Amino acid sequence: MRGGKREGAGRNPAPEHLKKVPYNTKLPQWLRDWLTGPEREESGPVMIERALCRMYKLKPPAKRETANVM
């Protein structure tokens, strides 16, 4: 069998509460250039997420907390 979707192939989807969402922000040109440089082994978003988690001692939630919004 070649190509196409196969049962069991690919990565399992992330839990809903851990899925990534787009968030646009402005950065200085030099920082954007550094984050997107070809010499980076990790992507910019991964580096930003890890740096914020380290700096502010954040941990991903075990399960999404639902807010009561009326």
N, C-alpha and C positions, 0 to 999 in steps of 0.2 A: 504494500500500500504506500502511495506517495502523496505528500501534501494533504491539505484539507484538515478539518477538525476531526480529531480522534478521541474517543472516550478515554479519559484518564490522562490525556496529554496536557501539557502546560502547567502553569502555576495555579495553585488554589487561590480563589479570590480572598482578599483581606476582609476581616470582619467589618461590618458596616460602620462601627464607631471608630475604626482605625483607617478608613479610606482617606486618601489625600484629596484635598480640594484646592483649586487655584486661588491664589491670593497675590494680587499685584501690589507692588510697593516700589518706591523710588530709592535707588542706591547711587552713591557717587560712581562716576564712570570707572575710576581705578579699581573699585571693589567689584563691580560687575565684570570687568575685564579679568580680574584675578579668579573670580568664581567660575567663569566660563572658559578659562584657559585650557588648552589641550594637555598641559602637563598635570592637571588635576586628575587624581585617580578616582575620586568620587564626584558625583554631580553636585552642583551648587545647593539645590534644595536639601540633599542629604547632609551636607556639611553644616548648613544653617540649622537644621533640626537637631543634629548632634551637639552643636555648640550651644544652642539655647537650652537643651536638656542638661548639659554639664554646668553651664553658668548659673541657671536658676534651680538646679536640682529637681527638674521635672521628670515625671514618669508617665507613660501612656496610661490612660484609664483602663481598668480591668474590664469594665462594662460601661457602656454609655449611660449617663444619667439623663433621664428625660425631665424636662422642665414643664411645669404646668403653666401653659400659656393660654390666656383667654382672649 
